[in-house]
Amino acid sequence: MPNYNAVTKHITLPDGRQISIETGKLAKFADGAVVVRLGDAMLLATVVSQPSSRGDVDFLPLSVDYQEKFGGAGKIPGSFQRREGRISDYEILVSRLVDRILRPMFPKDYHYEVQVLVTLISADKEVQPDALAALAASAALSVSDIPFAGPISEVRVARIDGKLQINPKTADIARADIDLIVGATADSVAMVEGEMNEVSEEEMVEAIAYAHEAIKEQVRVQSELAAEIEKSHVKREYPKYEENEELKQRITEAVYQRAYEVAKSGNTSKAGRKESFGAIKKPLLEELLTENPELDQKMFGRYYGSAEKKAIRDMMIKERTRLDGRQLTEIRPIWSEVNYLPGAHGSALFTRGETQSLTTVALGTKLDEQIIDSAMQSGYSKFMLHYNFPAFSTGEVKPNRGPGRREVGHGNLAMRSLKRVLPAEEENPYTIRIVSDILESNGSSSMATVCAGSLALMDAGVKVRAAVSGIAMGLVQDKETGEYAVLSDILGDEDHLGDMDFKVTGTEKGIVACQMDIKIQGLSSEIMTAALHQAREGRLHILGEMAKTINTPAADLKPHTPRSHKMLIDKEYIGAVIGPGGKVIQQIQKDTNATVIIEEKDEKGHVSIYASNKEDMQAAISRIQAIAATPEVGETYKGKVRSIQPYGAFVEIMPGKDGLLHISEVSHERLSALEGVLEVGQEIDVKLLDIDKKTGKYRLSRKVLLPKPERATEQNGTVQ
């Protein structure tokens, strides 16, 4: 008999498919574990929280990891060791989707380490697991005794052929003009991320609302599941913050008004504001330590931070102004420059306030495409965007350990934004890599990356459909009164102190990508709509500033950018162009300094040629045409006499392609022999008259290209 007692609940999607959530069968030592299944896709989610906390921790040590098992998809990893290793960028992005909605759902004073693991243990090519990961994580938390203000869930909402769908099949997503992952509680939306084809704000809000209705059902089923699990009925107890109301009141009275005035002063410098607030905190701490050397400094820091934060937030709501003196909708000063780096194929420097991105574009060949090898995906990508955030950009000293999750997430958002305006694949022969290096950071460096990337693409001469700009929106809301202020182009401090980070990117026509994180438990539709419309005004302003630098793609590529040419050859000539062991194509590349790539598609040979100048390009084209071009009836060729026979000459019109020039087609005069008329090795112009349909032999003529001789006439004009 099995030593488990499994409980299973089902969720019915709008299209009739069913998601099952099962607990009690797997991973019973975890504090909570569930298996979520849709079709053949199965995700195991486990959650464990340490029973004690480290004394020096005053935050939630939450780690969320999503990983796909190759075996669950019937695949063997392509790595050298042939086993799963460091999680991929895609897995990091899914981990972030789950982390961002779970984190605000834990009590603020819960400082016990929590580890959430979501593993794809069985794959279904028609099911995208990223839309199920948060549901699985939330269900695992819900059936545990870990304090958690859920359930929550996430779904994919896509508009396909004009109709909104929840968690559509993989094959249909490619046709979507809206593709969003939406996360929410039963009451309000908490997370949005995705991309769109220049849609309006109203269309986006409609899609989010549709997704929320599906999420409500998933939350309800999780609650039913938890109700049947005895362990989840009573959440574990943990020590709460010790409170000292007298100290709290004294700090609030000493700090609030002074912090309010500093916030209201409109100091435009981040360093200046830090110094002004420090002038409040340091003397107060010294005064309290003098009175009580045993003062709990963590408690002091908590009370001081709370008073300062409330003062700043209240100032924004009441005064309708910002820390740096801007109005709520005002964008920081912008300046930009293109062609800054002469060695790059395209470059741009974009600065907004105290945030700056230096971005480059490199145009490569098909050989530069990125290899994609994961449990769910295999193939190549010809567009990459990498985002770097060095410590000096914030005036800090940190070891350079390579890109972290933040860098991966910010780069992905910018990549999705710019991907939507790239030329169609058949119009773009290049592999494109964009790299954004953040040189200064004080608010929304990912949006600076979008703007700089758009400028750099145009500078490189890539024929993008439109310019793209991005803006980060913030929110400050008074829980008691309901009053709020939506902030355009937020500072780093406003991000830290605010309730929302809502990044929106788009063209003049509409939205192409977004990413929204809510630090409070939910956001009303009214505020979201207001933020989106305010974001549109900001985006258009930024586009206008960008247009002052460059507003259309450069007419030509940079001189040192490799030129490209595509040509088709018959399938039968692919082997001849490549040659035995690649000998022929390697020799062509060596002789012409060009890069030649051949693919067989649709019963044709697709040849891509890349060269740094026109001479090398034409040389490579000529060499390939000489091997693979098919002679056409009616065309004239410069041929070489290969042999002479009594009945005519054989003339090579292309490498390996000889035709018969019959003796009667050599000249308008009747010839009895060709001696003295033609000789082996002689080059002559000939015309292809016909190709024998049965034998494929070529029939040539020289005389049709020669002027006809004038007929002799008698003096009396009669023809002889």
C-alpha positions, 0 to 999 in steps of 0.5 A: 500500500502507498504511504501517502494520502494525496489530495487533488483539486482541478481548475477548468480553463475557459477553453475547457482544459483542466489544470490539476493540483495534487499534494501529499504524494511527493516531497513530503519532508518539505513544508509544502509541496504540490504537483501542478499539471496541464496536459502532459506538463507537470511542475513540482513546487516545494517550499521550505522555511528555516525554523530560526533566523539569523540574528543579523537579518532584518529582511526576508531571505527569500530565494525562488528558483525555477528549473527545467529537467531535460529528462522530462522532455525526453532530451539530453543536455547539450553541455559538455557534462551532459547534465543540468548546470547553472540555470539558464537566462530563461529559467532566471526570468521565470524565477523572477516572475514568481519571486516578484509576486510572492515577495510582498505576500510575506509579513514584513517582520518575517525574517526566516529564510524561505526557499521556493523551488519549482521544477518542470518534471514533465514537458508538453510542447503545447504548454508553456510552463512559465504561466503555471510556475507561480500557481504551483509556488503559491499552492505549495505555500498555501498547504504549508504552515508558513505565514503567507498572505496568499493565495496568488496566481499568474496566467498568460493572457494572449490576444490571438486572431482578435480573441483573448485566451488564457494560457493558450497553446504554444503554437498559437502564441506566435500569432498573438499581438498581446502576450502578457503574464499577469499575477494577482490576488483574488482582489487586485492585480500585483504583477504584469509583464509581457510584450505587444504589437503597439496596442492602446492603453485600453486594450492592455487594461482589457487584457489584464482584467480578463486575466484577473477573472481567470486568476480569481478561480485559481485562487479559489481552488487553492483555498479549497485545497488548503482547507483540506490540509490540516497542516495549513490551518494554523500558520507557524508562530514567530517572534514579532518586532519588539516595540517601544512606543515612547521611542517611536513617538520621540523619533517621529516628532524629531524627524517627520517635519524636518524630513518633510521640509528636506523632501519639499526643498527640491534638491536635484542632486541625489548626493545632496539629498542624501547629505540633507537627510543624513544631517537629520539622522546622525545628530539624533542618533548621537543624542539618543546614544548619549542618553542611553548607550544601550539603545537598540540601533536596529530599532532606531533605524526602523523607526527613523526609516518609517518616519522619514518615508512617511514624511516624503510620501506625505509631501508628494501626495499633499504638495504634488511635487517630487524629491527633486522638485519636479511636478508629478508628470515632469520628465528629467532633462534628456540629452543623447548622442549617436555615432559616439564610438567610431569602432562600433557598427552603431552606438548611442549615449542616452542620458536622462537626469542622473541615469546614463546608458552607453549602448552599442550595436554589432551586426554579425553573420549567421555564424554569430547566432545564439544557440538555444538549448533548453528542455522546452526550446532548441534552435537559434536566436539572431537578436540579443540584448545584454545589460551591464550594471557596474558598481561605479554607476551608483558610486559603489565598490563591488566585485564584478561577478558577471550578470546577475538576475537583475541584469538578466531581467532588465536586459530581457525587458529591453530586448522584448521592447526593441524586438517588436520594431525590428525588420522582418527576418527576410529583410534582415540578414544580420545577427544583431547584438545590443549591449547597454553599459549603465554608466550612471544610475538613479532610476530606471536604467532599463528604460534608458537602455530601451531609448539608447538601444533604439537610437543605436539601431538607427545609427547602425542603419538597421531599418527599424519600423519605428523609434521606441522609448521607455518610462518608469512610473511610480506610485505613492498611496495613502492607505487610510485616505486612498489619496495617491500620486502617480509619478512619471520617470521615477528616481531611485529613491522614489522607487525605494519609497514608493508602492509601484514600479511600472515600466512601459515601452512603446512607439508613437502608435502604442505599447510594445512591452511592460513590466509592473511590480506592486509592493503593496498587495494589489492595484486598482484598475483606476490607478493602473489606467491613470498610470498607463495614460500618464506613461503615454504622455511621458513616452511621447515626450521622450520620443520627441527628445530622441528625435532631435538626435536621430529620427530615422535609420541611417541611409547606409551602414557604417563603412566597416559594417559587413555587407550582406547579399543573399542568393538562391542556387539549385539544390544540386549545386550545393555540394559543388559550392561546398566541395569535398570536405568544404574545400571549395567554399573555404577556398572562396572565403580565403580568396575573397575575404568574404564569409559564405554560408549555405543552407538547404531550405525549401528544396533550394540552396540559400546562400548568404555572403558577408563582406567588408567591401563591394569588391570582395562581395562581388568576387565571392558572388562571381565565384559562386555564380560560376559554380552554381548558376544555371545557363539560360536560353537566349543569354550570351556567355564568354566561353572558352574553346575546350576541344575542336572536332570535325563537326564543331567545337565544344565551348565551356560557358560555365565551370563544368558546363560545355556546349556544342558550337556546331560548325554551321553556327561558327560563321555566316560563311560555309566552313569545311573545317575549323582549323585556322578559325578557332583554336583550343583555349580561345575565348569567344562570345556565344549565345545559348540557343537551346537546351535539349530536354532529354539529354540536357545538352547545350546548343550554342551559336557564334554567328548570331552575334556576328553582323550579317555580311552585305550581299554583292550587287551588280552595278545595275542593282540586280542581286547576284 
